[in-house]
Structure formats: structure tokens, C-alpha cells
Amino acid sequence: MELKITKSEDTLIFYGLTPDLTKIKSIYNSISEYMEKKQSKDPSDRFNLILFLPDGPNYLDHFTFDTNNILSMLKSVENEISTANIAGGVFVATTFVIEVYKRISEKIFRLLIIVDDGAYPIPTHYLPALEELIKKVKDMPFFIDVIHIGHPEYEARNNLTQLVNLSKGDYHEISDISELNPMLMELSYKKKIIKPAFSKQETPLISKENQPFYINLADEPERVTSIATCSICFQQGDEGIVKCPSCHTDVHEVCWAQWAETSNIGIPHVYRCHNCFNILKLDKNYIMDVQTGRIPTIAELNKMKKKDVTDYLREIETQSKPQVVHAEDPFAADIRAMIDAKRVESKGSKKKKKKKKKKK
């Protein structure tokens, strides 16, 4: 027997439509309605947008509750959008999601790729590297959904579908822009995570081969040498106090070791800060000694109320609106090579035509 669970989603929309083939005005309302429908079901859902300009992929520096931030970015660069490089976009989008996951818990991440035949397809020799990246993050969980407008070549479809299947997402092909709106409405429903109904495990299960990735992702608490008050047991002291490198909250190391028992990410000694949700790690043996009673605790963790993640995210967003990030396309050199190759082929075909004319 299985139990289906839905969670709040952060969706990164990859705008991969080519200006010469699809006008942005024709899909502007569709994207707007997609976001509105998702938030009407769950106001805690957030969004981001990644697209290609001449200087490479651009995106907002954090997910936003305010859909107007997404629409404003889309409008502001309407005349600058260039051909999308799918491989580069997927790589940049996924690494961005990793950084967000490091700070935020209780979220599902979705990369929604909207692309047409004009985009640069994923070269087959890049596929292994992208697959390894997706394997590491799919346990977050992380899904890739694709809407392809047009009729892609076999290799382009096959390479993108492999990434979609690996993340347990959905791949759709539509013939023209008129079919986009109903498809987006269909994809507006939340992803469901399947787990056994008898399972009491609240934390995600991370495969052994991916555990080193998450351990390396976690920060180590910093030592505090001055007198400070532990934010868990509220006792003062200058021994055994550490702080989160992200929010600088002071905590007894032993209190965090006990806290990790119910707040780890699927690895016993890798857990989230109770204040800012940043991923932290303690010594594995130390954690075990505290949780088994070999090292006495200072306070009972059940006295502390966990901060609501949605309230925290709204609080962060009110402090600073999302800013556009200009990133480098890691696969730009190959795209330039593809363009140069096409130019050479074009010149060659023109010369052949001229020779044929002379023979006549």
C-alpha cells in the first residue's frame, strides 16, 4: 500500500522559446494563468524564471511569491531574448536549485522547460554529466517537466526525455502555441511523492551513493568563544556554543545534536538549522553519542516551536526583492562551434550552386 503526499512547490520556469518562431506576447498570458492557478491552490508556492540573453542565462536570485516579479522580468527583456541553450540552462537551473535547497526545507522543486524547435538541443556528449547532476538532486525531490512546441529531431527529443524520465517528470509535445495554455493548466497540479503508507519516516531517504554530495553541501557550525545564550535551551555559557554560519544563531552543540534526530535530511548527522533552515553537519559519532544518551543534553527540544517555513520565506522576501542574475553559459563554446559549422556548410552549398550554374 502507498501513500501520496503533496508539498509546497518552487517552480523554475525555463523560457526556451526562440524569438523568430514564437512571440513572447502569445504566451505571456498562459504563463501568468499557470502561476495564478498554482497559487490559488497553494499560496506558499513560489516561482522563478530563467531565459537566455546575448550575455548568457539570466534568472532571479531567489524564488518569489509575487508573480509580478516574473512577468516584469519577462516584459523587460522581451526584445533581448536570444536562442536558448538547453544543456546550459538545465545545468545553471539545477545548480541554482541546489543552493536554494541548502537553505530551505519542506519544498518540492520543479524545472518547467518550455521550448521549441529553434533552441540548441542537448549534445549527446553532455548527457552523462547532466544525468549525474540530476541523479544527485532528484531525492530533494526535484522534477523536470518539458513542453516542446513543434517537432524535434530524434536525438534532441531522446536526450531531453532521458533527463525528464530520470527525474520522474513529464515530457509533452504540442504542435502549436494554441495548445500551450491547456497543457500548462494540466501541469499546474502539484507533484505527488509516493511512500509506503506504513512508513513513519518524515525525513527523505537519500541513497548511499548520493550521501557524500549532501554531506559536502552542508556547512559546519562555527565555534563561539564568548558568552552567549543558546537559542534552544536559553541558557547562557561560553562552552560548547556554536553558531550557524548563515544566520549566526548561537546554540549549544549538544542541543543541535539532539535537534538533528528529528530534523536531519535523511543523513543522521546532516540537519537543518532551526532558525534559517540552512543545512549543517556535526561529527557523526558525536551525534550518535548524544542521541543514545552517552553525552547528556542541556535542554529538551520539544520546548522549542519550529518556525513556519512559509512565514520565514515571506519575511525574507519583504527584506529584499529578487534581483536578476547574469550567469555564464557553461556550454557556450559548443554552441558557437555549432553556429560556425552551419556557416561553413552554408558557404559550401553556395559555392556548389555557383559551379553548377557555370557548367550550364
Secondary structure by P-SEA (a helix, b strand, c coil): cbbbbbcbbbbbbbbccccccccccccaaaaaaaaaaaaaacccccbbbbbbccccccccccccccaaaaaaaaaaaccccccccaaaaaaaaaaaaaaaaaccccbbbbbbbbbccccccccccaaaaaaaaaaaccccbbbbbbbbcccccaaaaaaaaaaaaaacbbbbbbccccaaaaaaaaaccbbbbbccccccccbbbbcccaaaaaaaacccbbbbccccccccccccccccbbbcccccccccaaaaaaaaccccccccccccccccccbbbccaaaaaaaaaccccccccccccccccaaaaaaaaaaaccbbbbbbbccaaaaaaaaaaaaaaaaaaaaaaaaaaaaac
